[in-house]
Amino acid sequence: MSTGSLNETLQRTAQAVASSIERVFEELQAVKTELLAETEHMPAVPQSTHFSFLQPLFESLLERNSPLIDGGGVAFEPDSLKDARYWLEWWRMQPSGHPKFIGHDLNPGSIRYYDYATRDWFKVPAAAGRPVAVGPYIDMGGIDVNTVTLTVPVQTSHGTHVLGCDLSLSALEGIFLRAIRTLDPSVVLVGRNGRIIASNSPWQVIGTRANMDAALETLPVDQDNYDVLPWNLLVTEQ
């Protein structure tokens, strides 16, 4: 492949991936706007039931963005609610095409305790104060598979909560492959942690670390928005 053709291929692929992800971030920002508007009418220390309005918003978001998004919800800052120290509401798309609430064990004394407050998908956006794509990572205690979570922090008067959506890596890889349209050269999509998100090579497996130093060429997926979407396309030898 000529240099010009390769550059065109990489640019086309970067645009396809970025536009798909940016659309989901826009949807999360819309939920954030609704949440902030509702919190203006809440007590200083609200209860979990005050946030019941989020369920139809997330169910609709998931249905509109399936199959790219296969899960999503909200994680509350610990000790920010009156009736629960920890609170996580998450929905996951089902084969029926409808979202279903997914329960997590939030009891610190339980062997299956899901300590979401220590997970990067919660900590990173809350600390940065801005949206970010986290992963890929294996969400042990959550869905136990490789995933990428798109996250948006929401700073309220009672705490910083995190809205998030889990990407279907198989659906994202489909977007990647339809855009790249070639098996030669080998190209991988990697996250900030260097792990592979999508690949056109059977030798480059999703979730494994790419050799960043050995890349023949590198292109940021979203140059203007790199802090939010810190992904790169790498051209590799294999």
C-alpha positions in Angstrom: 0.0 0.0 0.0 1.4 3.4 -0.9 2.0 6.1 1.7 -0.9 8.2 0.4 -3.3 5.2 0.4 -2.2 4.2 3.9 -2.7 7.8 5.2 -6.2 7.9 3.6 -7.1 4.6 5.2 -5.9 5.6 8.7 -7.7 9.0 8.5 -11.0 7.3 7.3 -10.7 4.7 10.1 -10.0 7.3 12.8 -13.0 9.4 11.6 -15.3 6.4 11.7 -14.2 5.4 15.2 -14.2 8.9 16.6 -17.6 9.9 15.2 -19.2 6.8 16.7 -17.7 7.4 20.1 -18.4 11.1 20.1 -22.1 10.4 19.5 -22.3 8.3 22.6 -20.5 11.0 24.7 -23.1 13.5 23.4 -25.8 11.2 24.7 -24.2 10.9 28.1 -23.8 14.7 28.3 -27.5 15.0 27.6 -28.2 12.7 30.6 -25.8 14.8 32.7 -27.8 17.9 31.8 -31.0 16.2 33.0 -29.4 15.0 36.2 -28.1 18.5 37.0 -31.5 20.1 36.4 -33.1 17.6 38.7 -30.6 18.0 41.5 -31.6 21.7 41.8 -34.8 20.5 43.4 -33.4 17.8 45.7 -32.6 18.0 49.4 -29.0 18.7 50.4 -28.5 15.0 51.0 -30.8 13.1 48.6 -31.9 9.5 48.6 -31.4 6.9 45.9 -35.1 7.1 45.0 -34.7 10.7 44.0 -32.7 9.4 40.9 -35.4 7.1 39.6 -35.8 9.4 36.6 -32.5 8.1 35.3 -33.8 4.6 34.5 -35.9 5.6 31.4 -33.1 7.9 30.2 -30.6 5.1 30.2 -32.9 2.5 28.8 -33.6 4.8 25.9 -29.9 5.6 25.5 -29.0 1.9 25.3 -31.8 1.0 22.9 -30.8 3.9 20.5 -27.1 3.0 20.6 -27.2 -0.8 20.6 -25.2 -2.8 19.5 -22.3 -0.4 20.0 -23.3 0.1 23.6 -24.2 -2.9 25.6 -24.5 -1.5 29.1 -24.7 1.8 31.0 -25.7 3.6 34.2 -24.6 5.8 37.1 -22.3 5.3 40.0 -22.7 7.6 43.0 -20.0 9.1 45.1 -19.7 7.1 48.3 -21.5 8.7 51.3 -23.4 11.2 49.1 -26.8 9.6 49.6 -28.9 9.5 52.7 -30.0 5.8 52.4 -26.9 4.1 51.0 -23.2 4.5 51.5 -22.6 3.0 48.0 -25.0 3.1 45.2 -24.7 1.9 41.6 -27.4 1.6 39.0 -26.5 -0.3 35.8 -28.5 -1.7 32.9 -27.4 -4.2 30.3 -28.8 -5.0 26.9 -30.4 -8.4 26.6 -30.9 -10.7 23.6 -34.5 -9.6 23.6 -33.3 -6.1 22.6 -34.3 -4.5 25.8 -32.2 -3.3 28.8 -32.3 -5.2 32.1 -31.1 -3.9 35.5 -27.9 -5.6 36.6 -27.4 -5.9 40.4 -24.0 -5.6 42.0 -23.0 -6.7 45.5 -22.2 -3.4 47.3 -21.8 -4.9 50.7 -18.1 -4.4 51.8 -18.3 -7.4 54.0 -19.2 -9.7 51.1 -16.8 -11.9 49.2 -18.4 -10.7 46.0 -18.2 -7.0 46.9 -17.9 -4.8 43.9 -15.8 -1.8 45.0 -16.6 0.5 42.1 -15.2 3.5 43.8 -11.7 2.1 43.4 -12.1 1.3 39.7 -10.4 3.4 37.0 -13.7 4.0 35.2 -15.0 5.7 38.3 -11.8 7.3 39.7 -10.3 8.7 36.5 -13.2 10.9 35.3 -14.0 12.0 38.9 -10.4 13.1 39.5 -10.0 14.7 36.0 -13.4 16.5 36.1 -14.0 15.7 32.4 -15.3 12.8 30.2 -12.8 10.1 29.3 -12.7 6.6 27.7 -11.3 4.1 30.1 -9.8 0.7 29.0 -9.9 -1.8 27.6 -9.8 -3.6 31.0 -11.3 -6.8 32.5 -14.1 -5.6 34.8 -13.7 -8.3 37.5 -16.7 -8.4 39.7 -18.7 -6.5 37.1 -19.2 -8.2 33.7 -15.9 -10.2 33.8 -15.0 -9.5 30.2 -12.7 -7.0 28.3 -14.6 -3.8 28.0 -14.1 0.0 27.4 -16.2 2.4 29.5 -17.1 5.9 28.3 -17.5 8.0 31.4 -18.8 11.5 32.2 -18.4 13.0 35.7 -21.3 15.0 37.2 -20.3 17.5 39.9 -23.3 18.2 42.1 -23.6 20.0 45.5 -23.8 16.6 47.2 -21.0 14.8 45.4 -19.4 13.9 42.1 -21.1 11.0 40.4 -20.1 9.2 37.2 -22.3 8.4 34.2 -20.9 5.6 32.0 -21.5 3.3 29.0 -19.8 0.0 28.3 -18.8 -0.5 24.7 -19.4 -3.7 22.8 -15.8 -4.4 21.6 -17.1 -6.7 18.9 -19.4 -3.9 17.5 -16.6 -1.4 17.7 -14.3 -3.8 15.9 -17.0 -4.1 13.2 -16.9 -0.3 12.7 -13.1 -0.4 12.6 -13.0 -3.2 10.0 -15.6 -1.7 7.8 -13.6 1.6 7.7 -10.2 0.1 7.3 -11.1 -2.4 4.4 -7.7 -4.1 4.3 -5.7 -6.8 6.1 -2.4 -5.4 4.9 -0.7 -3.7 6.7 -1.6 -4.8 10.2 -3.4 -2.0 12.1 -4.6 -1.9 15.7 -6.6 0.5 17.7 -5.2 0.9 21.2 -6.3 2.7 24.4 -4.2 4.9 26.6 -3.1 1.8 28.5 -1.6 0.4 25.3 -4.1 -2.5 25.2 -5.7 -3.4 21.9 -9.3 -2.4 21.3 -9.7 -3.6 17.7 -7.4 -5.2 15.1 -7.4 -6.4 11.5 -4.8 -9.1 12.3 -5.4 -12.5 14.0 -2.0 -12.1 15.6 -3.1 -8.9 17.5 -5.6 -10.0 20.1 -8.1 -7.6 21.8 -7.1 -6.9 25.4 -3.4 -7.7 24.9 -0.7 -5.0 25.0 0.5 -3.6 21.8 4.2 -2.9 21.3 3.9 0.9 21.1 7.6 1.4 20.5 7.7 -0.9 17.5 4.8 0.8 15.6 5.7 1.8 12.1 3.2 4.7 12.2 0.9 6.2 14.8 -2.2 8.3 14.4 -4.4 9.7 17.2 -8.0 8.8 16.7 -9.2 12.3 17.8 -6.3 14.8 17.7 -8.5 17.7 18.9 -10.1 15.8 21.7 -7.3 13.5 22.8 -7.8 14.0 26.5 -11.4 12.6 26.2 -10.6 9.9 23.6 -6.9 9.0 24.2 -6.8 6.3 21.5 -4.3 5.7 18.7 -4.2 3.7 15.4 -0.9 1.8 15.1 0.6 0.3 12.0 2.5 -2.8 13.0 4.8 -5.3 11.3 2.4 -8.2 11.9 
